[in-house]
Amino acid sequence: MLFSDVAGQHGVKEKLRGLVENNRLSHALLFLGKEGGGALQLALAFSQYIVCEKNATTNPITKSLFGEEILPQASLVNDACGICPSCKKASMLMHPDIHFSFPTVTKAGLEKPVCNDFIVEWRSFIAQTPFGNAYDWLQCLGADNKQGNITAHECEAIIKKLNLKSFESGYKILIQWLPEYLGNSGNKLLKLVEEPPEKTLFIFVAEDESKILPTILSRTQLIKINPLQSVDIQQWLISTQAVPKEKAITLAPLAQGNLREAFQLLHHGDEDWQSMLREWLNAILKNGPASQVKWVEETSKLGREKQKQFLMYFIHLLSSSVHIANTGKTPPITEEEADFATRLLKLIATDQIEALVDELNKSIYYIERNANAKILFMALSIKIYHIIKDKSVILTY
């Protein structure tokens, strides 16, 4: 993967290139960013940048099979070349000096799993679900309700790999995705992380700093990955997914800086969220408990992703309402959404919107953790009623 393949994050890319070119590269980096911000993609692109054979900064003079010297070109300012043998291997996740570590599960006949046992699934996962989260990965492994772990056996395998000499590149690189799953077994890696062999690089890719072993955390250099800007998601949708500009403008804000959500919205977002939301609010404020129960029954049959997308759409419209109230201007949304957002302002005061958004975000969190959908949406309906019960404007056309 090239830096140019990664959406946005221009400041992070520049920082990473500067670390290499100015010889300030630490032996252990922590790429820390929320789901869908592109942290893993940046790690893949950075590792390819380092092993690229045309990058004189990281690759010394080598010799061919016949003894002549192969001189790398001058240090690449912006990106890996993408065409040398090392780049081609790295792009297929097959470079012998780039190793991967990630959560795994036990299976029949595989009681002491290590990541090499799942490398084929990993390559397929990255190719087909490039912005997938831990849940997506564990489902890809057929984990069902099993919890993923980076085991002590995996830590021992890492130690053996990184104590070997590099095969082709000047560097040996380990990309560990979600070190939050290490547990106490991660202490086995402390000595290696603190005093690694020469030209060994650890890249930890994490989402939640509080769940990383403090002993690992203290030995890394932090690379902060912020959520993407809507304009970056919009450009990614247009350039890589061939989405028409009008649709990209609508989808990008809904993703809230998360490319995984943008991908899900693109491929699973054909529902009429606006009609569904109107029906829900009318059931809460006008039609009574029977309508609420019916709506909850139907909504509970949707998959988790669609339930999340619906709540995110509600948050999107509430945010648009606040923007209109504060600026008097309409954000980049469709005319129908602008009309709906304006109607919401007649229904909900701006101070109530904050309380609603908080409840909606909590519900998204619980959905991600397999909460019972019927109980969740019924409880949420009651909370919404109590937040806005003093007003009764009905959203009908």
C-alpha positions as CSV (number, residue, x, y, z in Angstrom):
1,M,0.0,0.0,0.0
2,L,1.2,3.5,-0.9
3,F,0.7,6.7,1.1
4,S,-1.2,7.9,-1.8
5,D,-3.7,5.1,-1.3
6,V,-4.5,6.2,2.2
7,A,-7.3,8.7,2.5
8,G,-6.4,12.1,4.1
9,Q,-4.0,12.2,7.1
10,H,-1.6,14.4,5.2
11,G,0.1,15.7,8.3
12,V,0.7,12.2,9.6
13,K,2.2,11.1,6.3
14,E,4.5,14.1,6.3
15,K,5.6,13.3,9.9
16,L,6.4,9.7,9.1
17,R,8.4,10.6,6.1
18,G,10.3,13.2,8.2
19,L,11.2,10.6,10.8
20,V,12.9,8.5,8.1
21,E,14.6,11.2,6.2
22,N,15.9,12.9,9.3
23,N,17.1,9.7,10.8
24,R,14.8,10.1,13.9
25,L,12.9,6.9,13.5
26,S,12.2,5.3,16.9
27,H,12.4,1.5,17.2
28,A,8.8,1.3,18.5
29,L,5.9,3.4,17.2
30,L,2.3,3.5,18.4
31,F,-0.3,4.5,15.8
32,L,-3.2,5.5,17.9
33,G,-6.5,6.3,16.3
34,K,-10.2,5.5,16.4
35,E,-11.7,2.9,14.1
36,G,-11.9,3.9,10.5
37,G,-9.3,6.6,10.7
38,G,-6.8,4.7,8.5
39,A,-4.2,3.8,11.2
40,L,-3.6,0.3,9.9
41,Q,-3.5,1.5,6.3
42,L,-0.9,4.1,7.4
43,A,1.1,1.3,9.1
44,L,1.1,-0.8,5.9
45,A,2.0,2.2,3.7
46,F,4.8,3.2,6.1
47,S,6.3,-0.3,6.2
48,Q,6.3,-0.4,2.4
49,Y,7.9,3.0,2.3
50,I,10.7,1.7,4.5
51,V,11.4,-1.5,2.6
52,C,11.1,0.1,-0.9
53,E,14.3,-0.7,-2.8
54,K,14.5,2.7,-4.4
55,N,14.5,4.5,-1.0
56,A,18.2,5.3,-0.3
57,T,17.4,6.5,3.3
58,T,16.4,3.0,4.5
59,N,18.0,0.6,2.1
60,P,21.8,0.4,1.8
61,I,23.8,-0.6,-1.3
62,T,23.1,-4.3,-2.1
63,K,24.7,-6.7,-4.6
64,S,23.0,-8.9,-7.2
65,L,23.6,-12.6,-7.6
66,F,26.4,-11.7,-10.0
67,G,28.2,-9.4,-7.6
68,E,27.5,-6.0,-9.1
69,E,26.3,-3.3,-6.8
70,I,22.7,-2.1,-7.0
71,L,22.5,1.5,-6.1
72,P,19.1,2.8,-4.8
73,Q,17.8,6.0,-6.1
74,A,17.9,9.2,-4.0
75,S,15.5,9.1,-1.1
76,L,11.9,9.3,-2.3
77,V,10.3,12.5,-1.0
78,N,6.7,11.5,-1.0
79,D,6.1,7.7,-1.3
80,A,7.4,4.3,-2.1
81,C,7.8,3.5,-5.8
82,G,5.2,0.8,-5.9
83,I,7.0,-1.1,-8.7
84,C,10.1,-2.6,-7.2
85,P,10.0,-6.3,-6.1
86,S,9.9,-5.3,-2.4
87,C,7.0,-3.0,-3.0
88,K,5.1,-5.7,-4.9
89,K,5.6,-8.2,-2.0
90,A,4.7,-5.6,0.6
91,S,1.5,-4.7,-1.2
92,M,0.4,-8.4,-1.2
93,L,1.4,-8.7,2.5
94,M,4.1,-11.2,1.5
95,H,7.3,-9.4,2.2
96,P,9.6,-11.7,4.3
97,D,10.7,-8.8,6.5
98,I,7.3,-7.4,7.3
99,H,5.6,-9.5,10.0
100,F,2.0,-9.3,11.3
101,S,0.5,-9.9,14.7
102,F,-3.2,-9.7,15.5
103,P,-5.9,-11.2,17.8
104,T,-6.6,-14.9,17.1
105,V,-8.9,-17.6,18.5
106,T,-8.5,-21.3,19.4
107,K,-10.0,-23.8,17.0
108,A,-10.4,-27.6,16.9
109,G,-6.9,-29.0,16.3
110,L,-5.4,-25.5,17.0
111,E,-5.1,-25.1,20.7
112,K,-2.0,-22.9,20.7
113,P,-2.7,-20.5,17.7
114,V,-0.1,-18.1,16.4
115,C,-0.7,-15.5,13.7
116,N,1.0,-17.4,10.9
117,D,-1.8,-20.0,11.2
118,F,-4.2,-17.3,10.0
119,I,-2.0,-15.4,7.5
120,V,-4.2,-16.4,4.5
121,E,-7.3,-15.2,6.3
122,W,-5.5,-12.0,7.2
123,R,-4.5,-11.2,3.7
124,S,-8.1,-11.8,2.5
125,F,-9.4,-9.6,5.3
126,I,-7.2,-6.7,4.5
127,A,-8.1,-7.0,0.8
128,Q,-11.8,-7.3,1.2
129,T,-12.4,-5.4,4.5
130,P,-9.6,-2.8,4.6
131,F,-11.2,-0.7,7.3
132,G,-12.7,-3.6,9.3
133,N,-12.7,-3.6,13.1
134,A,-12.0,-6.4,15.7
135,Y,-15.6,-7.7,15.4
136,D,-15.2,-8.0,11.6
137,W,-11.9,-9.8,11.9
138,L,-13.2,-12.3,14.5
139,Q,-16.3,-13.0,12.4
140,C,-13.9,-13.7,9.5
141,L,-12.3,-16.3,11.7
142,G,-15.6,-17.8,12.6
143,A,-15.1,-16.9,16.2
144,D,-18.8,-16.8,17.1
145,N,-18.8,-15.6,20.7
146,K,-15.1,-16.4,21.4
147,Q,-12.9,-13.5,22.6
148,G,-9.8,-12.8,20.5
149,N,-6.3,-12.8,22.2
150,I,-2.7,-12.2,21.3
151,T,-1.4,-15.2,23.2
152,A,1.8,-16.0,25.0
153,H,2.6,-18.5,22.1
154,E,2.3,-15.6,19.6
155,C,4.7,-13.5,21.7
156,E,7.2,-16.3,21.7
157,A,6.8,-16.6,17.9
158,I,7.4,-12.8,17.5
159,I,10.6,-13.1,19.6
160,K,11.9,-15.9,17.3
161,K,11.1,-14.0,14.1
162,L,12.7,-10.7,15.1
163,N,15.9,-12.3,16.4
164,L,16.5,-13.7,12.9
165,K,18.5,-11.7,10.3
166,S,16.5,-9.7,7.8
167,F,16.0,-11.6,4.4
168,E,15.9,-8.7,1.9
169,S,15.4,-5.3,3.5
170,G,17.6,-3.4,5.8
171,Y,14.8,-3.5,8.3
172,K,12.7,-6.1,10.1
173,I,9.2,-4.8,10.8
174,L,6.4,-6.1,13.0
175,I,3.0,-4.6,12.6
176,Q,0.9,-5.5,15.6
177,W,-2.8,-4.7,15.1
178,L,-4.8,-4.1,18.4
179,P,-2.2,-4.6,21.1
180,E,-5.1,-4.1,23.5
181,Y,-5.6,-7.8,23.1
182,L,-2.1,-8.7,24.5
183,G,-3.0,-9.0,28.2
184,N,-0.2,-9.9,30.6
185,S,1.4,-12.2,28.0
186,G,2.7,-9.0,26.4
187,N,5.3,-8.7,29.1
188,K,7.2,-11.4,27.3
189,L,7.9,-8.7,24.6
190,L,9.2,-6.0,26.9
191,K,12.9,-6.8,26.6
192,L,12.7,-7.1,22.8
193,V,10.7,-3.8,22.5
194,E,13.2,-2.0,24.8
195,E,16.4,-3.5,23.3
196,P,15.5,-4.8,19.8
197,P,18.1,-6.1,17.3
198,E,19.6,-3.5,15.0
199,K,17.1,-2.1,12.4
200,T,14.1,-3.7,14.0
201,L,10.9,-1.7,14.0
202,F,7.7,-2.3,16.0
203,I,4.5,-0.6,14.8
204,F,1.6,-1.0,17.2
205,V,-1.7,-0.1,15.8
206,A,-4.3,0.6,18.5
207,E,-7.7,2.2,19.2
208,D,-7.8,2.5,23.0
209,E,-4.8,3.7,24.8
210,S,-6.2,2.8,28.2
211,K,-6.3,-0.9,27.4
212,I,-2.6,-1.2,26.3
213,L,-0.2,-2.6,28.9
214,P,1.5,0.4,30.5
215,T,4.9,-1.3,30.2
216,I,4.4,-1.5,26.4
217,L,2.9,2.0,26.1
218,S,5.9,3.6,27.9
219,R,8.3,2.2,25.3
220,T,6.6,3.6,22.2
221,Q,6.7,6.9,20.3
222,L,3.1,8.1,19.8
223,I,1.8,8.8,16.3
224,K,-1.7,10.3,16.8
225,I,-4.2,9.4,14.1
226,N,-7.2,11.8,14.1
227,P,-10.6,11.0,12.6
228,L,-10.8,11.9,9.0
229,Q,-12.3,15.1,7.7
230,S,-15.6,14.8,5.8
231,V,-13.9,16.3,2.7
232,D,-11.3,13.5,2.8
233,I,-14.0,10.8,3.1
234,Q,-15.9,12.5,0.3
235,Q,-12.8,12.5,-2.0
236,W,-12.1,8.8,-1.1
237,L,-15.7,7.9,-2.1
238,I,-15.4,9.7,-5.4
239,S,-11.9,8.6,-6.3
240,T,-11.8,5.0,-5.1
241,Q,-15.4,3.9,-5.0
242,A,-16.7,5.8,-8.1
243,V,-19.5,7.4,-6.1
244,P,-21.2,10.3,-7.8
245,K,-20.3,13.7,-6.1
246,E,-23.9,14.4,-5.0
247,K,-24.1,11.0,-3.2
248,A,-20.6,11.4,-1.7
249,I,-21.6,14.8,-0.2
250,T,-24.5,13.2,1.5
251,L,-22.6,10.1,2.8
252,A,-19.4,11.7,4.0
253,P,-20.9,13.6,7.0
254,L,-22.8,10.5,8.1
255,A,-19.5,8.5,8.5
256,Q,-18.3,10.9,11.2
257,G,-14.6,10.5,10.2
258,N,-14.9,6.7,10.0
259,L,-14.1,5.0,6.7
260,R,-15.5,1.8,7.9
261,E,-18.9,3.5,8.4
262,A,-18.6,5.2,5.0
263,F,-18.0,1.8,3.4
264,Q,-21.0,0.3,5.3
265,L,-23.2,3.2,4.3
266,L,-22.2,2.9,0.7
267,H,-22.9,-0.8,0.5
268,H,-25.7,-1.2,3.0
269,G,-27.3,2.2,3.2
270,D,-30.2,2.1,0.8
271,E,-32.9,2.3,3.4
272,D,-35.0,5.4,3.7
273,W,-33.7,6.6,7.1
274,Q,-35.6,9.8,7.0
275,S,-39.0,8.1,6.7
276,M,-38.0,5.7,9.4
277,L,-37.0,8.5,11.7
278,R,-40.2,10.4,11.0
279,E,-42.3,7.3,11.8
280,W,-40.3,6.8,15.1
281,L,-40.7,10.3,16.3
282,N,-44.4,10.3,15.5
283,A,-44.8,7.0,17.4
284,I,-43.1,8.5,20.4
285,L,-44.8,11.9,20.5
286,K,-48.2,11.3,18.9
287,N,-49.3,7.7,18.3
288,G,-48.7,6.1,21.6
289,P,-47.2,2.8,23.0
290,A,-48.8,0.5,20.4
291,S,-47.1,2.3,17.5
292,Q,-43.8,2.4,19.5
293,V,-43.9,-1.4,20.1
294,K,-44.6,-2.0,16.4
295,W,-41.7,0.3,15.3
296,V,-39.3,-1.4,17.8
297,E,-40.4,-4.8,16.6
298,E,-39.5,-3.9,13.0
299,T,-36.3,-2.1,13.8
300,S,-35.0,-5.0,16.0
301,K,-35.1,-7.2,12.9
302,L,-32.5,-5.1,11.1
303,G,-28.9,-6.1,11.4
304,R,-26.5,-4.4,13.9
305,E,-24.9,-2.3,11.2
306,K,-28.1,-0.9,9.9
307,Q,-29.3,-0.1,13.4
308,K,-26.1,1.8,13.9
309,Q,-26.4,3.6,10.6
310,F,-29.9,4.7,11.4
311,L,-28.9,6.2,14.8
312,M,-25.9,7.9,13.1
313,Y,-28.2,9.4,10.5
314,F,-30.3,10.8,13.4
315,I,-27.2,12.3,14.9
316,H,-26.3,13.7,11.5
317,L,-29.6,15.5,11.2
318,L,-29.4,16.8,14.8
319,S,-25.9,18.2,14.1
320,S,-27.3,19.9,10.9
321,S,-30.0,21.4,13.0
322,V,-27.5,22.9,15.4
323,H,-25.5,24.2,12.5
324,I,-28.6,25.9,11.1
325,A,-29.5,27.4,14.5
326,N,-26.0,28.8,15.1
327,T,-25.1,30.1,11.7
328,G,-28.4,30.6,9.9
329,K,-26.9,28.7,7.0
330,T,-27.6,25.2,5.6
331,P,-24.7,22.7,5.8
332,P,-23.9,20.6,2.7
333,I,-26.9,18.3,2.9
334,T,-29.8,17.6,0.6
335,E,-32.9,19.9,0.4
336,E,-35.1,17.2,2.1
337,E,-32.5,16.8,4.9
338,A,-32.3,20.6,5.4
339,D,-36.1,20.8,5.6
340,F,-36.2,17.9,8.1
341,A,-33.4,19.5,10.2
342,T,-35.3,22.8,10.3
343,R,-38.4,21.0,11.5
344,L,-36.4,19.4,14.2
345,L,-35.5,22.8,15.5
346,K,-39.3,23.5,16.1
347,L,-39.5,20.2,18.0
348,I,-36.2,20.2,20.0
349,A,-34.3,23.1,21.6
350,T,-30.6,23.1,21.0
351,D,-29.8,22.3,24.7
352,Q,-32.0,19.2,24.3
353,I,-30.1,18.1,21.2
354,E,-27.0,17.6,23.3
355,A,-28.8,15.2,25.6
356,L,-30.3,13.4,22.6
357,V,-26.9,13.0,20.9
358,D,-25.5,11.6,24.1
359,E,-28.2,9.0,24.4
360,L,-27.8,8.0,20.7
361,N,-24.1,7.6,21.0
362,K,-24.6,5.4,24.1
363,S,-27.0,3.3,22.1
364,I,-24.5,2.9,19.3
365,Y,-22.0,1.7,21.8
366,Y,-24.4,-0.9,23.2
367,I,-25.3,-2.1,19.8
368,E,-21.7,-2.8,19.0
369,R,-21.6,-5.0,22.1
370,N,-24.6,-7.1,21.1
371,A,-27.3,-5.4,23.3
372,N,-30.8,-6.8,22.9
373,A,-32.2,-4.6,20.2
374,K,-35.8,-4.6,21.4
375,I,-34.9,-3.6,24.9
376,L,-32.5,-1.0,23.7
377,F,-34.8,0.8,21.3
378,M,-37.8,0.7,23.7
379,A,-35.6,2.2,26.4
380,L,-34.3,4.8,23.9
381,S,-37.8,5.7,22.9
382,I,-38.8,6.4,26.5
383,K,-35.7,8.5,27.0
384,I,-36.4,10.5,23.8
385,Y,-39.9,11.1,25.0
386,H,-38.8,12.5,28.4
387,I,-36.2,14.7,26.7
388,I,-38.7,16.4,24.4
389,K,-42.0,15.8,26.0
390,D,-42.8,19.5,26.5
391,K,-43.2,20.0,22.7
392,S,-45.4,18.3,20.3
393,V,-44.8,19.4,16.7
394,I,-45.3,16.4,14.5
395,L,-43.0,15.8,11.6
396,T,-45.4,15.3,8.7
397,Y,-45.4,16.7,5.2
